[in-house]
């Protein structure tokens, strides 16, 4: 990545050298900015600093903040308010300094203590999952960043995204939580879903559950992103009641811990299929009864399932 010559070369400090912080700092360094210090308390964070930011000193958060023009706050969402307040109360933030966090949920309000001392604030959330290794650096190309900033900071934060090889998406302050919920529902819950699917396949005897799923999931994801609900296939949208019943029997018998997510997603799929007319209401009602019966069996194993 090559830094836009119109953007200033900044002295960057990062507080919270976790999977996100160390990678973004390394990418900004590669783009021509000067990463002057990083803060990380855990052994894993210190290893990331050593691996991704060789030569960058590991300092306390207050020292990092005092020594940089651009402070990247890449701490967990629930810690962010406390970190900003602590740095502000310690006198580590100053007027004109850029303070940018990478939380998806939060916007500018969480940075109010920094704003109060005259710092220039922004939110810059990468819509990507991170490993915290050099692998992530190439993945930043084309990554969407959810941005929230005042008029005076928009050019700077957009320039940082360009330096990172990403694409900007401007998110209003009041929509930050909804934006983040959409990403978490799609990505985090997908990991749980895929892991459970691999468990079911392993129980069925698959020696490579991931390899079995990969072509199917890749096609399903591409189709869903391209066509939305029209990409739905399978027994629910076909109204195959007996197949759904058979699935439920095996899930209850073999992996009952996966039943709640199976039933929840089956219900959501069923509702969408009824709405667009692919499943008749009378058939949907029968499938719903089967789903409810499976829930009762797991809740009370001695109950006989009613067909």
C-alpha positions, -999 to +999 in steps of 0.1 A: +000+000+000+013+034-009+003+065+011-015+092-007+009+121-009-018+145-001-023+129+033+000+140+061+026+115+074+014+109+110+031+096+141+008+068+151+003+052+185-019+022+192-035+013+225-047-023+226-024-043+203-048-071+199-057-088+167-070-056+151-047-030+165-013-046+156-025-053+121-039-019+114-007-003+128+015-025+107-006-016+076-003+022+083+034+017+088+037+000+055+018+029+039+044+054+051+032+065+086+055+064+116+042+040+143+060+054+174+047+032+202+022+005+211+005-006+243-004-042+250-007-059+284-010-096+275+017-119+263-002-124+230-003-086+224+034-083+231+041-111+206+020-093+180+039-061+185+072-079+181+061-098+150+041-071+132+058-040+145+095-048+149+114-020+166+083-003+179+085+002+217+059-012+240+048+015+264+021+023+289-011+037+273-005+072+287+030+073+272+017+060+238-010+087+238+014+115+247+038+106+219+016+104+188-004+126+164-029+098+157-040+076+186-056+043+176-078+029+203-083-008+194-096-021+228-128-041+233-161-022+231-169-024+267-135-011+277-134+018+254-152+044+275-130+037+305-098+039+284-107+073+269-117+087+303-085+074+319-063+089+292-081+122+293-080+124+331-043+117+330-037+146+307-024+123+280-047+137+252-042+171+237-060+196+215-056+189+178-046+153+183-065+127+163-082+100+185-097+072+164-113+040+177-121+008+158-152-003+177-181-013+155-208-005+181-196+029+192-196+062+174-183+096+186-202+099+218-179+074+236-149+097+228-166+127+245-137+130+271-112+134+242-135+159+224-137+179+257-099+185+257-099+195+220-089+163+203-103+155+169-122+122+170-135+096+146-147+060+145-131+036+120-143+000+122-130-026+098-157-050+087-135-080+087-125-108+110-088-108+121-063-135+130-038-109+144-011-122+120+005-110+088-021-129+069-046-101+076-025-074+059-035-087+024-071-091+035-074-053+042-075-047+004-111-039-004-122-042+032-151-019+041-146+004+071-176+018+089-167+054+095-183+081+117-166+115+119-174+152+120-169+174+089-135+184+100-122+149+104-138+132+074-109+138+050-084+125+074-102+093+083-111+086+047-074+091+039-065+065+065-089+040+049-073+047+015-039+041+030-051+008+044-065-002+010-100-002+022-134+012+012-153+038+033-189+033+045-202+064+063-224+053+093-245+079+112-239+081+149-274+068+157-270+038+134-236+024+147-251-003+169-275-015+142-246-015+117-225-036+141-254-060+149-257-067+112-221-076+109-220-097+141-251-116+131-237-124+097-201-132+106-200-143+143-231-164+141-220-179+109-189-193+126-212-210+152-235-223+125-206-237+104-190-253+135-222-270+145-226-283+109-191-297+110-200-315+143-230-331+127-210-342+097-183-356+119-209-376+138-222-389+105-187-403+097-172-375+075-134-376+079-131-341+065-161-321+075-146-288+065-137-301+031-172-315+027-189-282+035-165-258+017-179-261-018-215-260-006-210-231+017-190-211-007-217-214-033-245-207-008-227-176+005-221-163-030-256-169-040-271-154-009-250-122-013-260-120-050-297-130-048-309-128-012-338-150-003-341-163-038-309-184-030-327-204-004-329-241-011-335-273+010-363-291+027-378-261+045-384-240+013-396-272-005-420-279+023-405-314+028-421-321+062-409-357+066-373-347+058-375-320+084-389-345+109-360-369+101-335-342+106-349-333+139-349-369+151-312-373+143-302-339+157-321-347+190-305-382+191-269-373+181-263-336+189-291-321+209-269-290+218-273-279+181-311-281+182-319-246+194-300-230+165-314-255+140-349-247+152-344-210+153-330-208+118-356-232+105-383-210+118-368-179+103-363-197+070-399-210+071-413-175+077-394-161+047-405-189+025-442-184+035-439-147+029-427-151-007-452-179-014-429-209-017-445-227+012-482-228+018-494-218+052-510-252+059-476-270+052-458-243+072-480-250+102-472-287+100-434-280+099-438-256+129-455-283+149-426-306+142-401-280+153-421-274+185-423-311+192-385-315+189-380-286+214-404-304+238-385-337+235-352-320+243-368-301+272-385-333+285-368-364+271-395-387+284-423-369+264-434-388+234-432-367+202-466-360+187-466-362+149 
